[in-house]
Amino acid sequence: MEIDYNSLLEEYNAIVNKISELKLIKKILNEFVSQEENFVNIGGMILAKVKILDDKKFLVNVGNRVFIEKNKEEIIKTIDKNIEQLEKKREELENLLRPNQ
């Protein structure tokens, strides 16, 4: 069985980036405080200064432009679960990419 090294490397890099993104999202969620002004990315390279009125509930895109309301703890739990799954996949890819010793 021949392994496509470049495809595995691309998948590995995508997973590493996704893990970093999820950790950043988790950090930002934990820092949100009601009534404080924050900068929020509204797309592209544009940030808007906003005041958070409720730091307990957020709308989460679950696909096909469908949003559901979740509280901060639920979101963080889901993020942690996703990070754990991605870390396992990252380890599997590392083993495949590692030269035989």
Long-range contacts (C-beta under 8 A, 24 or more apart in sequence): 3-96, 5-97, 8-93, 8-96, 8-97, 9-97, 11-93, 12-90, 12-93, 12-94, 12-97, 15-86, 15-89, 15-90, 15-93, 16-90, 18-86, 19-83, 19-86, 19-87, 19-90, 22-79, 22-82, 22-83, 22-86, 23-83, 25-79, 26-76, 26-79, 26-80, 29-58, 29-72, 29-75, 29-76, 29-79, 30-72, 30-76, 32-72
